[in-house]
Amino acid sequence: MIDRKRVVGHGGKAAKGMPLGIKLDIDAQLSRYASKHADAIRPEGKLSPDSSRTEYERDYHRILFSLAFRRLRHKTQVFYAPENDHICTRMEHSLQVASIADTVCRNLSLNSDLANAIALGHDLGHAPFGHTGEKALKDLCTEEGLPPFTHEAHSLRVVDKMKELHGETLKLTYQVRDGIVCHCGEEHEMEIKPDKDKNLTSIDTTSAGGHQKPFTLEGCVVRYADRVAYLPVDLQDALELKVVKERNVPPGVRRILGIDSGEMIGRITEDIISSSKNQPFIATSKTIFESLTELYEFSKVRIYQCDHLKNQQVRITKLLKDLFNDLKAVYERTEQGQNQKLRKNFREKTYQVFFKFLDDMQYDEETPSAQPIIDFIAGMTDNFALKAYQEIFLSIPMPLMQ
C-alpha cells in the first residue's frame, strides 16, 4: 500500500494535477485496474514542474538519457561481445520489452507510460557478459561478505545510488522502482497478479529475486513481456550463429508459436491481451504457456548451456575476478582513491575512468571496500571490460571470440 503521509514525511509528494493539453484526462480513460498518473510518487520529492509530461513519462526520459542506459548497447544479452551486429544486446532487449509492454497496455487500457519506464530501466544493473558476468560478481560478493549480486537488485541500486543527471540520481517514482526490482522474467508463471498489500515505500534491493510480485499491473506486464522478448530473440540469435538449427526446435514450439521471432512475439502478445482482458492479472492461455515453457526448457539446454558459451565462461570469470582484485588493490593503495598524489602512479585509462567514477560517487567511509569495485565492474560494457583487461594485464589483444 502507499502511505501518503509517510511518504510526504520523507520528503516525497504525491503528484498534484495532470500535465496540460491532451493528457489532461488520461486517468479517466484507463482501466479500473490501471495505475493512475495522479498516484505517482517520488521518494525524493517532486522534480521541477513539468506541464507537458506525466510523471511516468519523465521517468522514461530520465532513464533514456542516462549513461547507464547508453552502456546497454555494448552489454551482452546471451552471446558475449558479438562481432555480428545483428545479435541482440541489452539495449535492444530493453526496447523490445518496452514495445511488447506498450502494446499490451494500450489494448488493456493500462498505463503505458508506467510500463515503458519500467521496461526501459529493468536491466540497467546487468553485469557485462550476461549471466556469466552476473554469477562471477555474485561469487565475488559472497567472498567479500556483501549481499549476493543479482541484476534486479543492482538495477535498483543503479537508479537509486549512481550519480547520473547533473550529479544527481535518477529519482524515479516508487512505482517504477518497484517494477524494476521485481521484474524477474526468468521465473515462469502462467498468471502474474500484482501484490497490492505491499508498502511501496519499503521497496529496496532485498525485494529482488522473484519472490516478490510487482505492486502494479503494469509491472506484471513488464515481467511477462521480459520473458516474451528474450526467449524468441535468443532463439533467433542461436539460429543466426548456427548454435542450433531449425530442425532442433521442438515440433510443438514450431507448430504453436512458429520459428520467426517476430511471428512468435506477435502470437504470444495477442494471447496475453485476450487472456488478460478485464482481469486483475496478466496471463496467457494454457496452450501458449505450455509452448513457452517448452521453448524455455529447450533453450536452457541447447542455447544457455551450449559449448559456444561454456568455452568462454572460465575465461570470462577469470577476467572479471582479475579486474576486481587489481582495482581493489589500487583502491586501497590510493586511500580509497582520495590521495591525488598516489593516484598519479596509475596512468592507464582504466584507472583514470575508475578514479573519475569514485570522484562522482563520493562513497562514505562506512562503505565496504569491495562495494565500489563491484559497482564499477557491474557498470562496464563487454567492450570496456575486454579493453581494461588488455590494458592492465596483456601486451597483446586477448582473443576472446573465435
RODO-2510 file (C-alpha; in nm, 4 decimals, decimal comma):
residues 402
     n   res          X          Y          Z
     1     m     0,0000     0,0000     0,0000
     2     i     0,1026     0,3640    -0,0367
     3     d     0,1108     0,5534     0,2898
     4     r     0,0931     0,9089     0,1603
     5     k     0,1558     1,0696     0,4976
     6     r     0,4613     0,8572     0,5493
     7     v     0,5946     0,9359     0,2036
     8     v     0,5467     1,3086     0,2424
     9     g     0,7211     1,2885     0,5769
    10     h     1,0251     1,1507     0,3967
    11     g     1,0345     1,4370     0,1515
    12     g     0,8051     1,2825    -0,1101
    13     k     0,4911     1,4370    -0,2545
    14     a     0,2036     1,2952    -0,4496
    15     a     0,1784     1,4406    -0,7979
    16     k    -0,0744     1,7234    -0,7995
    17     g    -0,2837     1,7756    -1,1072
    18     m    -0,2013     1,6479    -1,4524
    19     p     0,0034     1,7767    -1,7457
    20     l    -0,1619     2,0304    -1,9700
    21     g    -0,3026     1,9581    -2,3133
    22     i    -0,4321     1,6265    -2,4416
    23     k    -0,3109     1,4329    -2,1350
    24     l    -0,5399     1,6245    -1,9030
    25     d    -0,7997     1,3474    -1,8774
    26     i    -0,5787     1,0454    -1,9350
    27     d    -0,6553     0,8796    -1,5998
    28     a    -1,0271     0,8763    -1,6773
    29     q    -0,9566     0,6701    -1,9889
    30     l    -0,7673     0,3957    -1,8052
    31     s    -0,9000     0,0644    -1,6788
    32     r    -1,0029     0,0337    -1,3142
    33     y    -0,7038    -0,1991    -1,2719
    34     a    -0,4578     0,0515    -1,4178
    35     s    -0,2147     0,2652    -1,2203
    36     k    -0,3240     0,6265    -1,2290
    37     h    -0,0842     0,9082    -1,3094
    38     a    -0,2195     1,1089    -1,0180
    39     d    -0,0879     0,8396    -0,7796
    40     a     0,2740     0,8670    -0,8956
    41     i     0,5051     0,9407    -0,6008
    42     r     0,8796     1,0055    -0,5852
    43     p     1,0886     0,9027    -0,2822
    44     e     1,2918     1,2214    -0,3038
    45     g     1,0134     1,4682    -0,3652
    46     k     0,8994     1,6461    -0,6758
    47     l     1,1285     1,7426    -0,9600
    48     s     1,0979     2,0837    -1,1165
    49     p     0,7478     2,1440    -1,2579
    50     d     0,6687     1,9965    -1,5992
    51     s     0,3415     2,0847    -1,7722
    52     s     0,3798     1,8636    -2,0799
    53     r     0,4648     1,5154    -1,9428
    54     t     0,3202     1,2719    -1,6929
    55     e     0,5442     1,1661    -1,4035
    56     y     0,5965     0,8254    -1,5630
    57     e     0,6915     0,9834    -1,8948
    58     r     0,9511     1,1831    -1,7046
    59     d     1,0892     0,8602    -1,5566
    60     y     1,1063     0,7098    -1,9055
    61     h     1,3012     1,0091    -2,0360
    62     r     1,5338     1,0206    -1,7357
    63     i     1,6233     0,6559    -1,7966
    64     l     1,6509     0,7031    -2,1733
    65     f     1,9058     0,9831    -2,1361
    66     s     2,1055     0,8159    -1,8593
    67     l     2,4591     0,6891    -1,9039
    68     a     2,3566     0,3505    -1,7641
    69     f     2,1090     0,3053    -2,0491
    70     r     2,3629     0,4114    -2,3114
    71     r     2,6025     0,1436    -2,1913
    72     l     2,3453    -0,1284    -2,2606
    73     r     2,4280    -0,1057    -2,6322
    74     h     2,7545    -0,2902    -2,5597
    75     k     2,6325    -0,5298    -2,2911
    76     t     2,5671    -0,8915    -2,3767
    77     q     2,2190    -1,0373    -2,3920
    78     v     2,3346    -1,4002    -2,4331
    79     f     2,6316    -1,4249    -2,6689
    80     y     2,9473    -1,2477    -2,5472
    81     a     3,0952    -0,9446    -2,7233
    82     p     2,9311    -1,0307    -3,0558
    83     e     3,1049    -0,9177    -3,3716
    84     n     2,7842    -0,9798    -3,5641
    85     d     2,5859    -0,6547    -3,5463
    86     h     2,2581    -0,8447    -3,5790
    87     i     2,2985    -1,0218    -3,2430
    88     c     2,0786    -0,8771    -2,9671
    89     t     2,2285    -0,6637    -2,6898
    90     r     2,0758    -0,5456    -2,3620
    91     m     1,9703    -0,2180    -2,5220
    92     e     1,7711    -0,3875    -2,7978
    93     h     1,6216    -0,6253    -2,5433
    94     s     1,5051    -0,3378    -2,3211
    95     l     1,3462    -0,1607    -2,6174
    96     q     1,1784    -0,4837    -2,7267
    97     v     1,0336    -0,5390    -2,3784
    98     a     0,9051    -0,1802    -2,3807
    99     s     0,7452    -0,2331    -2,7217
   100     i     0,5631    -0,5505    -2,6119
   101     a     0,4545    -0,3950    -2,2809
   102     d     0,3301    -0,0845    -2,4589
   103     t     0,1140    -0,2898    -2,6978
   104     v    -0,0337    -0,4952    -2,4150
   105     c    -0,1073    -0,1909    -2,2012
   106     r    -0,2721     0,0077    -2,4784
   107     n    -0,5015    -0,2847    -2,5615
   108     l    -0,5911    -0,3417    -2,1958
   109     s    -0,6305     0,0315    -2,1154
   110     l    -0,3427     0,0153    -1,8686
   111     n    -0,0826     0,2856    -1,8058
   112     s     0,1612     0,2514    -2,0964
   113     d     0,3797     0,5386    -1,9694
   114     l     0,4471     0,3463    -1,6489
   115     a     0,5115     0,0181    -1,8304
   116     n     0,7501     0,1866    -2,0767
   117     a     0,9550     0,3363    -1,7946
   118     i     0,9812     0,0067    -1,6056
   119     a     1,0733    -0,1816    -1,9228
   120     l     1,3410     0,0649    -2,0261
   121     g     1,5053     0,0516    -1,6830
   122     h     1,4614    -0,3132    -1,5882
   123     d     1,8102    -0,4276    -1,6975
   124     l     2,0180    -0,1193    -1,6125
   125     g     2,2071    -0,3188    -1,3479
   126     h     2,3127    -0,6106    -1,5653
   127     a     2,6801    -0,7022    -1,5447
   128     p     2,8985    -0,7323    -1,8555
   129     f     2,8935    -1,0738    -2,0258
   130     g     2,5353    -1,1541    -1,9318
   131     h     2,4556    -1,4144    -1,6710
   132     t     2,8148    -1,5429    -1,6639
   133     g     2,9257    -1,1977    -1,5516
   134     e     2,6398    -1,1864    -1,3022
   135     k     2,7480    -1,5172    -1,1474
   136     a     3,1112    -1,4027    -1,1284
   137     l     3,0090    -1,0868    -0,9396
   138     k     2,7763    -1,2885    -0,7176
   139     d     3,0675    -1,5141    -0,6189
   140     l     3,2891    -1,2133    -0,5504
   141     c     3,0211    -1,0526    -0,3330
   142     t     2,9898    -1,3738    -0,1331
   143     e     3,3662    -1,3874    -0,0811
   144     e     3,3708    -1,0230     0,0294
   145     g     3,0741    -1,0519     0,2668
   146     l     2,8435    -0,8369     0,0527
   147     p     2,4806    -0,9214    -0,0283
   148     p     2,4580    -1,1565    -0,3305
   149     f     2,4731    -0,9750    -0,6634
   150     t     2,1614    -1,0019    -0,8796
   151     h     2,0894    -0,7861    -1,1798
   152     e     1,7410    -0,6953    -1,0500
   153     a     1,8793    -0,5691    -0,7199
   154     h     2,1669    -0,3894    -0,8891
   155     s     1,9294    -0,2238    -1,1368
   156     l     1,7578    -0,0611    -0,8390
   157     r     2,0972     0,0302    -0,6919
   158     v     2,1886     0,1969    -1,0220
   159     v     1,8783     0,4177    -1,0259
   160     d     1,8988     0,4950    -0,6527
   161     k     2,2736     0,5397    -0,5978
   162     m     2,4542     0,6165    -0,9226
   163     k     2,5013     0,9845    -0,9971
   164     e     2,3582     1,0353    -1,3442
   165     l     2,1878     1,3630    -1,4293
   166     h     2,3716     1,6796    -1,3271
   167     g     2,5357     1,4931    -1,0391
   168     e     2,2026     1,3565    -0,9120
   169     t     2,0461     1,0118    -0,9038
   170     l     1,7505     0,9404    -1,1340
   171     k     1,4924     0,9966    -0,8571
   172     l     1,2371     0,7623    -1,0104
   173     t     0,8861     0,7135    -0,8790
   174     y     0,8127     0,4370    -0,6298
   175     q     0,6016     0,2532    -0,8877
   176     v     0,8837     0,2416    -1,1447
   177     r     1,1427     0,1420    -0,8843
   178     d     0,9173    -0,1420    -0,7705
   179     g     0,8633    -0,2649    -1,1264
   180     i     1,2377    -0,2648    -1,1928
   181     v     1,3423    -0,4631    -0,8854
   182     c     1,0506    -0,7104    -0,9171
   183     h     1,0754    -0,7675    -1,2932
   184     c     1,2478    -1,1077    -1,2784
   185     g     1,1323    -1,2719    -1,6010
   186     e     1,3212    -1,5966    -1,5558
   187     e     1,0550    -1,7408    -1,3252
   188     h     0,7793    -1,8952    -1,5371
   189     e     0,4188    -1,8498    -1,4317
   190     m     0,1026    -1,8702    -1,6400
   191     e    -0,0569    -1,5893    -1,4395
   192     i     0,1010    -1,2920    -1,2615
   193     k    -0,1104    -1,0908    -1,0208
   194     p     0,0135    -0,7697    -0,8532
   195     d     0,0773    -0,7557    -0,4803
   196     k    -0,1381    -0,4649    -0,3688
   197     d    -0,0700    -0,5273     0,0003
   198     k     0,2988    -0,4369    -0,0047
   199     n     0,4239    -0,0969     0,1097
   200     l     0,5927     0,0718    -0,1857
   201     t     0,7995     0,2924     0,0436
   202     s     0,9823    -0,0136     0,1804
   203     i     1,0964    -0,1446    -0,1583
   204     d     1,4750    -0,1908    -0,1682
   205     t     1,7343    -0,4257    -0,3188
   206     t     1,6216    -0,7116    -0,0931
   207     s     1,2946    -0,7154    -0,2895
   208     a     1,4727    -0,8773    -0,5855
   209     g     1,4953    -1,2432    -0,6702
   210     g     1,1482    -1,3326    -0,7957
   211     h     0,9875    -1,3840    -0,4541
   212     q     0,8029    -1,0501    -0,4688
   213     k     0,5425    -0,9645    -0,7294
   214     p     0,5169    -0,6081    -0,8652
   215     f     0,2777    -0,3667    -0,6946
   216     t     0,1231    -0,2518    -1,0228
   217     l    -0,0445    -0,4448    -1,3024
   218     e     0,1872    -0,2598    -1,5409
   219     g     0,4825    -0,4078    -1,3535
   220     c     0,3280    -0,7505    -1,4096
   221     v     0,3001    -0,6721    -1,7819
   222     v     0,6729    -0,5949    -1,7977
   223     r     0,7579    -0,9085    -1,6006
   224     y     0,5696    -1,1156    -1,8589
   225     a     0,6964    -0,9124    -2,1533
   226     d     1,0571    -0,9749    -2,0443
   227     r     1,0037    -1,3469    -2,0956
   228     v     0,8146    -1,2926    -2,4217
   229     a     1,1005    -1,0811    -2,5565
   230     y     1,4057    -1,2835    -2,4634
   231     l     1,3015    -1,6404    -2,5482
   232     p     1,2176    -1,5879    -2,9194
   233     v     1,5073    -1,3458    -2,9765
   234     d     1,7605    -1,5711    -2,8012
   235     l     1,6439    -1,8496    -3,0326
   236     q     1,6820    -1,6186    -3,3331
   237     d     2,0384    -1,5327    -3,2268
   238     a     2,1232    -1,9006    -3,1747
   239     l     1,9945    -1,9782    -3,5240
   240     e     2,1924    -1,6857    -3,6666
   241     l     2,5130    -1,8147    -3,5058
   242     k     2,4286    -2,1741    -3,6027
   243     v     2,4334    -2,2830    -3,2383
   244     v     2,1069    -2,4650    -3,3159
   245     k     1,9246    -2,5468    -3,6385
   246     e     1,5556    -2,5082    -3,7130
   247     r     1,5052    -2,8842    -3,7081
   248     n     1,6333    -2,8911    -3,3465
   249     v     1,3474    -2,6681    -3,2235
   250     p     1,0725    -2,8799    -3,0588
   251     p     0,7877    -2,9549    -3,3028
   252     g     0,5284    -2,8268    -3,0538
   253     v     0,7018    -2,4888    -3,0381
   254     r     0,7200    -2,4654    -3,4152
   255     r     0,3548    -2,5624    -3,4529
   256     i     0,2106    -2,3311    -3,1847
   257     l     0,4498    -2,0335    -3,1860
   258     g     0,6303    -2,0594    -3,5175
   259     i     1,0026    -2,0174    -3,5749
   260     d     1,0428    -1,6483    -3,6648
   261     s     1,0943    -1,4297    -3,3564
   262     g     0,8560    -1,1582    -3,4757
   263     e     0,5844    -1,4115    -3,5508
   264     m     0,6356    -1,5773    -3,2119
   265     i     0,6209    -1,2491    -3,0190
   266     g     0,3100    -1,1419    -3,2102
   267     r     0,1222    -1,4614    -3,1294
   268     i     0,2164    -1,4548    -2,7619
   269     t     0,1324    -1,0850    -2,7266
   270     e    -0,2111    -1,1311    -2,8824
   271     d    -0,2726    -1,4244    -2,6483
   272     i    -0,1734    -1,2170    -2,3431
   273     i    -0,4188    -0,9456    -2,4467
   274     s    -0,7091    -1,1861    -2,4980
   275     s    -0,6295    -1,3826    -2,1782
   276     s    -0,5921    -1,0722    -1,9600
   277     k    -0,8754    -0,8503    -2,0850
   278     n    -1,0779    -0,7034    -1,7957
   279     q    -0,8782    -0,9107    -1,5478
   280     p    -0,6748    -0,8032    -1,2412
   281     f    -0,3832    -1,0184    -1,3599
   282     i    -0,1643    -1,0809    -1,6652
   283     a    -0,1727    -1,4274    -1,8179
   284     t    -0,1519    -1,6423    -2,1284
   285     s    -0,3687    -1,9334    -2,2313
   286     k    -0,2638    -2,2832    -2,1241
   287     t    -0,1628    -2,3721    -2,4805
   288     i     0,0680    -2,0717    -2,5215
   289     f     0,2103    -2,1094    -2,1707
   290     e     0,2983    -2,4735    -2,2305
   291     s     0,4708    -2,3819    -2,5588
   292     l     0,6632    -2,1025    -2,3880
   293     t     0,7701    -2,3431    -2,1141
   294     e     0,8808    -2,5976    -2,3743
   295     l     1,0837    -2,3281    -2,5516
   296     y     1,2408    -2,2244    -2,2198
   297     e     1,3401    -2,5818    -2,1308
   298     f     1,4848    -2,6286    -2,4788
   299     s     1,6786    -2,3005    -2,4557
   300     k     1,8245    -2,3851    -2,1137
   301     v     1,9974    -2,6912    -2,2568
   302     r     2,0615    -2,6123    -2,6230
   303     i     2,1337    -2,2381    -2,6005
   304     y     2,2247    -2,1209    -2,2491
   305     q     2,4447    -2,4254    -2,1827
   306     c     2,5808    -2,4694    -2,5349
   307     d     2,9514    -2,5302    -2,5983
   308     h     2,9755    -2,1892    -2,7650
   309     l     2,9105    -2,0271    -2,4241
   310     k     3,0669    -2,2899    -2,1982
   311     n     3,4019    -2,2478    -2,3728
   312     q     3,4058    -1,8813    -2,2717
   313     q     3,2730    -1,8997    -1,9161
   314     v     3,6028    -1,9880    -1,7461
   315     r     3,7827    -1,7077    -1,9278
   316     i     3,5108    -1,4503    -1,8550
   317     t     3,5073    -1,5437    -1,4872
   318     k     3,8856    -1,5124    -1,4651
   319     l     3,8787    -1,1802    -1,6500
   320     l     3,6287    -1,0222    -1,4100
   321     k     3,7928    -1,1638    -1,0960
   322     d     4,1355    -1,0431    -1,2071
   323     l     3,9934    -0,6959    -1,2737
   324     f     3,8234    -0,6971    -0,9343
   325     n     4,1404    -0,7929    -0,7440
   326     d     4,3507    -0,5377    -0,9292
   327     l     4,1056    -0,2495    -0,8874
   328     k     4,0533    -0,3290    -0,5216
   329     a     4,4298    -0,3189    -0,4652
   330     v     4,4502     0,0181    -0,6440
   331     y     4,1551     0,1463    -0,4401
   332     e     4,3273     0,0571    -0,1146
   333     r     4,6725     0,1803    -0,2226
   334     t     4,5324     0,5211    -0,3135
   335     e     4,3444     0,5538     0,0171
   336     q     4,0021     0,4780    -0,1327
   337     g     4,1002     0,6777    -0,4399
   338     q     4,1220     1,0012    -0,2407
   339     n     4,5005     1,0525    -0,2408
   340     q     4,5714     1,2598    -0,5507
   341     k     4,9483     1,2141    -0,5219
   342     l     4,9251     0,8354    -0,5121
   343     r     4,6728     0,8346    -0,7960
   344     k     4,9402     0,9735    -1,0286
   345     n     5,1174     0,6381    -1,0150
   346     f     4,8310     0,4800    -1,2079
   347     r     4,8253     0,6402    -1,5520
   348     e     4,6346     0,3814    -1,7533
   349     k     4,2990     0,4919    -1,8929
   350     t     4,1120     0,2236    -1,6970
   351     y     4,2385     0,3668    -1,3687
   352     q     4,1587     0,7224    -1,4743
   353     v     3,7996     0,6209    -1,5510
   354     f     3,7857     0,4392    -1,2169
   355     f     3,9099     0,7442    -1,0238
   356     k     3,6575     0,9662    -1,2040
   357     f     3,3844     0,7206    -1,1033
   358     l     3,4955     0,7399    -0,7382
   359     d     3,5028     1,1203    -0,7515
   360     d     3,1474     1,1284    -0,8888
   361     m     3,0091     0,8739    -0,6435
   362     q     3,1682     1,0104    -0,3244
   363     y     3,1388     0,6881    -0,1228
   364     d     3,1410     0,7422     0,2520
   365     e     3,3925     0,5827     0,4876
   366     e     3,1408     0,3215     0,6013
   367     t     3,1168     0,1686     0,2532
   368     p     3,2851    -0,1763     0,2383
   369     s     3,5967    -0,1547     0,0220
   370     a     3,4630    -0,4148    -0,2212
   371     q     3,1378    -0,2294    -0,2998
   372     p     3,2812     0,0489    -0,5205
   373     i     3,4709    -0,2130    -0,7201
   374     i     3,1576    -0,4232    -0,7712
   375     d     2,9643    -0,1120    -0,8739
   376     f     3,2334    -0,0087    -1,1213
   377     i     3,2712    -0,3519    -1,2830
   378     a     2,8946    -0,4049    -1,2998
   379     g     2,8696    -0,0823    -1,4990
   380     m     3,1288    -0,1940    -1,7547
   381     t     3,0291    -0,2916    -2,1054
   382     d     3,1679    -0,6118    -2,2543
   383     n     3,3969    -0,3997    -2,4713
   384     f     3,5290    -0,1861    -2,1872
   385     a     3,5986    -0,4920    -1,9701
   386     l     3,7976    -0,6544    -2,2514
   387     k     3,9963    -0,3357    -2,3169
   388     a     4,0612    -0,2837    -1,9455
   389     y     4,1916    -0,6387    -1,9071
   390     q     4,4140    -0,5988    -2,2098
   391     e     4,5489    -0,2645    -2,0870
   392     i     4,6229    -0,3866    -1,7346
   393     f     4,7366    -0,7446    -1,7887
   394     l     4,8264    -0,8033    -2,1536
   395     s     5,0625    -0,6598    -2,4086
   396     i     4,8748    -0,8276    -2,6948
   397     p     4,4990    -0,8483    -2,7627
   398     m     4,3069    -1,1217    -2,5820
   399     p     4,1392    -1,3453    -2,8468
   400     l     3,8135    -1,3891    -2,6608
   401     m     3,5882    -1,4813    -2,9513
   402     q     3,6880    -1,7334    -3,2144
***
